[in-house]
Amino acid sequence: MTLTKKSLAIGLLARACMVNGAADDSPLVAERRHTRPLVVVVPSVEHPLLTSLQAQLRQPEMHDAFKEREMVLFTVVGDQGHRDGKPLSAAQTRSLKSALKLKLSSPATVFLVGKDGGIKLSERSDQVSLEAVFALIDTMPMRQR
């Protein structure tokens, strides 16, 4: 193979890897089959939906029930996303918002994503009851196995 053809092949391979890497930025794809993401989208950290959920998760029995159901918490506050309190990259946050079909001015919303990647709950609200979310999860086929 000549140097030019080799350079072209390397360039095409690098480009293919970059395109595939961008698709892998989706945090929900990475969670599939492993966890049940609970995604909370709010305009500010003081929003009642987020503060209520955080208060519930500070209760040991609720936190244990959350973990026992193999759940992870994604939050999107404005343009910044987090997974279990750890920041997501800007690309991951955009990908998460895109996967949930969120617009720039989306109202406060909570999503439950199943292990199969499907959205099991999408609710616009100022409150979320973890007990109700747990009850929904407990009816899911993958939970009953």
N, C-alpha and C positions, 0 to 999 in steps of 0.2 A: 504494500500500500504506500503511495507517495505521501509526502509530508502534507500536501494540500488536502488530499482525501482524508488523511488521518485527522487533521485539524477540523475538517468539516464534520466528521463522524463524532469527534469529541464534543464539538459545539452542539450538535443535535442531541447527543445523549445528555449533556448538561441541561439543555433547555427542557427536555422531557422530564428530567428529575425535578426541575424547578416547578413545572406545571403540576406534576404529581404531588410535590410537596405542598403546594398551595391548597390542593384539595384536602390534604391531610391536616390542615389547620383547623378544621371544624372540630370543636371540642365535643359535640354531640356524637360524631362518628367515632371518636376515640372511646367514648363511654359505652357504646353499643355492646350488648351481651354481658357487660361487667357490672353496671350500676343503673340506678333509676335517678336521673337528674331531676331535681326540683329547681326550676328557673324562676327567679323573681326579678321583674323589670320595673324599676321605679325611677322617678325623676331626681330624687334626692335621698341622702342617707337618713334624713329625718322622716321620710314617708311612713305613715302608719302600717302599711303592708310589711315593710321590711322590719321596722322596730318590733311589731307584734310577733313576727316569725322568729326573730332573734331572741326575744324574751321566752318564747316557747322552747326553743332549742337549748336555752340555758338550764332548763329543768332536766335533771339527770335522767328521769324515766323517758322523757320525750327524746332526748339526745340518743339514748340507748336504742329506743324503738326506731329512730331514724337510721342509725347505723345497722341495726339488725335487718332492716329491709334493703340494705345495700344501696342507700341513697347518698347522693352528693348534692351540695347546694351551689348553684350558680347564681350570682347576682349581677345585674347590669344596672348601674347607677349612671344615668346620662350616657356617656360614651365609654365608660370604664367597666370592664367585666372582671369577675373574680370566680374562681372555683375553690370552694371551701376556704375562702379568705385569702387565697393567693392570687395575685393579679394575672390576668390573661394578657396576651399581646394584643395590640390594636387589630391585627389581622384576625386573631381568634375571636375577639369581641365582635368584629364585623361579620364574621362567618356565623357566629351564634345568633346574632340579630337577623341575619339573612335567612337562616334555617327556620327561624320562628316567624318569618315574614313581618318583622317589626319595622315600623316607620320611625322617622326622627321624633315625632311627637306622640308616640304610642302612650296610651294611658297605663297606669299601674296594672300589671298583669302577672299572674302566676301560672306557670306551665308545669305539668308533670309529664315527663318523657319516660316511656317504658323501656325495658331492656331491649326490646325489639326496635327501638328508635322511633316508635310512633307516639304522637302526642295523645295522652290519655285524659288530660285535663287542661283546659285553657279558660281562665276566669279573670275577668276584670273586676277588681275589688280592692278595698282598703284593708281587708282582713283575710286571713287564711287559717283554717283549723287543721292543724297537723293530724288530729284524730280522724277527721274526715278523709284526709289524704291517705292515712294508713288503712282506713277501712276500704277505700277504693283499691289500693295496692293488694290487700289481702284477698280480693276477689279475682285477681289476675292469674291466668294459667301458669305463668312462670313462677309465681309466688307459691302456688299450691303444690309444686313438684317436691 
